[in-house]
Amino acid sequence: MNSAEFISSRFKDVYHDIAIVLGSGLGGLTKDLSDKIVLKTNEIPDYPRSTVPGHTGEIISAKLANKRVLIFSGRVHYYETESTIDAAVTAIVSHRLGIERIVLTNAAGILNEKFSPGDLMVIKDQINLTFRSVLLDLKMPTKDLNPIYSELLAAKAFLAAERSGTDLKSGVYLGLTGPSYETAAEVGFYRRFGCDAAGMSTIQEATFARSVGMEVAGISCLTNYSTGMTSEKLSHDEVTKVGAKVDERFSRLLTTFVEMI
């Protein structure tokens, strides 16, 4: 039995309307769920293990805003296993379970000086500077993926932000391999090329999901200015702390968003 079959059997083959992947420090949404069934990822055969603080390693089937959602509380990053397939496993499992929409969230560093720590940003497009592709590793056929992120879902996210009283930005997400943060010279390079936020996840998930016809939405929690933009030192602990501070706004936005889609 593979991972998707095992997960489906544990959740009694229930149909899920939406899959949601929660990034670092953004697990507070799970408090608002009802009718929960919780599965630890370390119980799932052949499922990769996350080793990063702030990623609890749970998959939850639950009700949120009158929708049945499949929530991945945490993900595996490419630098943890050096596998694009592991990095995209949330999207791969969601697709195999028949889910047609996926909401990818993450904690990201700020590149656009007009943004501030604690801002939430809809991902309108992405730049893959990991120089790796899950589609290549899965030997999937070449196809036009544009746009990767659903413009319809993005429009609904902004409407959800208005209805929930939450400010929402829009920008281009830069995907990097990590695990080290960027140098000041690299940050200057990325900013000149129009990148608004940078992170170490999401790229492979979004690429796979779009390639199999899923609708993809992305929301970043902007946790810190990138290296060289301020004198502050970067740390993963600070990332999770800022995520926790915006948790209530983030949960309110996501709940309203799920209700609308």
Buried (B, 14 or more C-beta within 10 A) or exposed (E): EEBBEBBBEBBEEEEBBBBBBBBBBBBBBBEBBEEEEBBEBEEBEEBBBBEBEBBBBBBBBBBBBEBBBBBBBBBBBBBBBEBBBBBBBBBBBBBBBEBBBBBBBBBBBBBBEEBEBBBBBBBBBBBBBBEBBBBEBEEBEEEEBEEBBBEEBBEBBBBBBEBBEBEBBEBBBBBBBBEEBBEEEBBBEBBEEEBBBBBBBBBBBBBBBBBBEBBBBBBBBBBBBBBBBEEEEBEBEBBBBBBBBBBEBBBBBBBBBBBBB
